Structures are given as structure tokens and as C-alpha cells.
């Protein structure tokens, strides 16, 4: 079993959670950006309204979540040797 005391968790001001899991026997690194929204999400419930989520919205978000014309995250990651892929 792994030494879980070396694991690290941090919650940023905007609500994003950063988690680092210590696994010394692994020879690869894995990064995940997860959103609490998926293919089974059918409604967006806000304080005073409920909106119906169209099919395919989660898949669209998967493509645009890191799409920023000022900074191309995918290009930067791939230059570091990362393989970028999305899952809905």
C-alpha cells in the first residue's frame, strides 16, 4: 500500500481542487481536469430557474474547456510529451 501521508490536496479560491497522489512505483504521470457535469446531466438548476441541457453539451464543453486563444494549453502539454484526450 502507498504512503498516503505524502498525498497533497489544495482547494483554490475559485473552487478548483488540486490533488497529488504519491505512487512511487508508477513510471508515468497522469493529470485530470474534471467537471461536475457529464452526459447524464439534463438540467442546470440555478437559484431562480431551471434550464434544460441539450444532448451533446458535455461533449462540447470537453472540447472548449481548455480552448483559450491567449494560451493554447494542448500545444503546451504536447510539447512536454503529454497526450491530451477528453472523456465525457
Residue frames as qw, qx, qy, qz and C-alpha x, y, z in Angstrom:
[[0.000, 0.890, 0.455, 0.000, 0.00, 0.00, 0.00],
 [0.392, 0.554, -0.018, 0.734, 1.14, 3.56, -0.67],
 [0.323, -0.319, -0.443, 0.773, 2.08, 6.10, 1.96],
 [0.046, 0.775, 0.533, 0.337, -1.00, 8.34, 1.83],
 [0.359, -0.784, -0.177, 0.475, 0.59, 10.90, 4.16],
 [0.341, -0.267, 0.379, 0.818, 2.55, 12.16, 1.13],
 [0.193, 0.619, 0.653, 0.392, -0.65, 12.85, -0.83],
 [0.121, -0.223, -0.113, 0.961, -1.46, 16.54, -1.29],
 [0.088, 0.692, 0.678, 0.233, -4.79, 18.32, -1.68],
 [0.121, -0.267, -0.113, 0.949, -5.39, 22.04, -2.17],
 [0.214, 0.733, 0.643, 0.068, -8.62, 23.89, -2.92],
 [0.293, 0.148, 0.152, 0.932, -8.17, 27.12, -4.86],
 [0.158, 0.278, 0.305, -0.897, -10.21, 30.31, -4.33],
 [0.492, 0.187, -0.354, -0.773, -12.29, 29.65, -7.46],
 [0.849, -0.069, 0.275, -0.445, -13.22, 26.16, -6.21],
 [0.763, 0.417, -0.492, -0.051, -10.83, 24.05, -8.27],
 [0.803, -0.514, 0.302, -0.036, -9.27, 21.17, -6.37],
 [0.444, 0.643, -0.623, 0.035, -5.65, 20.18, -6.87],
 [0.879, -0.359, 0.283, -0.133, -4.79, 16.65, -5.77],
 [0.391, 0.610, -0.689, 0.001, -1.39, 14.97, -5.99],
 [0.947, -0.254, 0.096, -0.173, -1.21, 11.27, -5.21],
 [0.097, -0.687, 0.719, 0.034, 2.15, 9.82, -4.23],
 [0.970, 0.102, 0.187, -0.117, 2.72, 6.49, -6.03],
 [0.198, -0.738, 0.578, 0.286, 6.46, 5.79, -6.23],
 [0.582, -0.034, 0.785, 0.208, 6.09, 2.53, -8.20],
 [0.565, 0.735, 0.365, -0.084, 4.39, 4.26, -11.13],
 [0.514, -0.184, 0.363, 0.755, 6.55, 5.29, -14.08],
 [0.126, 0.507, 0.486, 0.701, 4.01, 7.58, -15.76],
 [0.028, 0.233, 0.384, -0.893, 2.28, 10.76, -14.73],
 [0.013, -0.554, -0.769, -0.319, -1.40, 11.45, -15.11],
 [0.050, 0.149, 0.224, -0.962, -3.28, 14.74, -14.96],
 [0.015, -0.537, -0.816, -0.214, -7.02, 15.10, -14.92],
 [0.174, 0.006, 0.121, -0.977, -9.30, 18.09, -15.11],
 [0.094, -0.394, -0.913, -0.058, -12.76, 17.06, -14.01],
 [0.277, -0.166, -0.014, -0.946, -16.01, 18.99, -14.10],
 [0.281, 0.198, 0.837, -0.426, -19.15, 18.02, -12.18],
 [0.583, 0.509, 0.023, -0.633, -21.07, 17.84, -15.44],
 [0.277, -0.202, 0.888, 0.307, -21.50, 14.97, -17.84],
 [0.210, -0.051, -0.747, -0.629, -23.51, 13.21, -20.49],
 [0.266, -0.479, -0.836, 0.021, -26.25, 12.35, -17.99],
 [0.053, -0.371, -0.320, 0.870, -26.67, 15.97, -16.85],
 [0.141, 0.555, 0.723, 0.387, -30.10, 17.03, -18.08],
 [0.151, -0.915, -0.323, -0.189, -30.82, 20.19, -16.10],
 [0.369, 0.241, -0.305, 0.844, -28.96, 23.26, -14.91],
 [0.395, -0.767, -0.505, -0.027, -30.59, 24.32, -11.67],
 [0.268, 0.335, -0.230, 0.874, -29.83, 27.84, -10.54],
 [0.011, 0.133, 0.594, -0.793, -31.24, 29.89, -7.70],
 [0.432, 0.389, 0.312, -0.752, -34.38, 31.09, -9.50],
 [0.693, 0.469, -0.231, -0.497, -34.53, 29.00, -12.67],
 [0.704, -0.128, 0.687, 0.127, -34.03, 25.59, -14.22],
 [0.443, 0.624, -0.393, -0.510, -32.74, 25.17, -17.75],
 [0.958, 0.136, 0.252, -0.029, -32.81, 22.06, -19.88],
 [0.245, -0.617, 0.627, 0.409, -29.35, 20.94, -21.05],
 [0.772, 0.488, -0.199, -0.355, -29.29, 19.83, -24.67],
 [0.947, -0.078, 0.244, 0.193, -27.68, 16.48, -25.54],
 [0.721, 0.461, 0.024, 0.516, -24.04, 16.94, -26.53],
 [0.126, -0.948, 0.097, -0.275, -23.41, 19.91, -24.24],
 [0.721, -0.599, 0.321, 0.136, -20.97, 17.97, -22.03],
 [0.813, 0.176, 0.326, 0.449, -19.07, 16.78, -25.09],
 [0.311, 0.837, 0.091, 0.441, -18.86, 20.35, -26.38],
 [0.402, -0.885, 0.201, -0.118, -17.52, 21.54, -23.01],
 [0.877, -0.238, 0.289, 0.302, -14.91, 18.78, -23.18],
 [0.665, 0.445, 0.233, 0.552, -13.55, 20.39, -26.35],
 [0.150, 0.805, 0.058, 0.572, -13.66, 24.03, -25.27],
 [0.635, -0.750, -0.157, 0.101, -12.76, 23.91, -21.57],
 [0.615, -0.477, 0.205, 0.594, -9.07, 24.49, -22.32],
 [0.486, 0.525, 0.397, 0.575, -9.54, 26.39, -25.59],
 [0.197, -0.874, -0.129, 0.425, -8.15, 29.85, -24.90],
 [0.612, 0.739, 0.064, 0.275, -6.90, 32.00, -27.78],
 [0.093, -0.916, 0.346, -0.183, -4.35, 33.63, -25.45],
 [0.246, -0.518, 0.809, -0.125, -2.78, 30.36, -24.27],
 [0.811, 0.154, -0.428, -0.366, -3.07, 27.03, -26.07],
 [0.633, -0.487, 0.542, -0.261, -2.92, 24.50, -23.23],
 [0.961, 0.158, 0.225, -0.031, -2.96, 21.45, -25.51],
 [0.628, 0.683, -0.257, 0.270, 0.04, 22.66, -27.53],
 [0.144, -0.733, 0.544, -0.381, 1.97, 23.42, -24.32],
 [0.804, -0.281, 0.469, -0.233, 1.13, 20.00, -22.85],
 [0.931, 0.349, 0.086, 0.055, 2.05, 18.14, -26.05],
 [0.390, 0.776, -0.402, 0.292, 5.42, 19.95, -26.25],
 [0.370, -0.582, 0.629, -0.358, 6.11, 18.48, -22.80],
 [0.175, 0.184, -0.962, -0.102, 5.35, 14.99, -24.13],
 [0.429, 0.170, 0.666, -0.586, 1.79, 14.74, -22.85],
 [0.064, -0.255, -0.824, -0.502, -1.01, 13.02, -24.73],
 [0.300, 0.110, 0.298, -0.900, -4.20, 15.04, -24.49],
 [0.251, -0.264, -0.849, -0.382, -7.57, 13.37, -24.63],
 [0.400, -0.166, 0.264, -0.862, -11.03, 14.02, -23.32],
 [0.176, -0.227, -0.958, -0.014, -13.68, 11.75, -21.88],
 [0.434, -0.277, -0.041, -0.856, -17.35, 12.56, -21.45]]
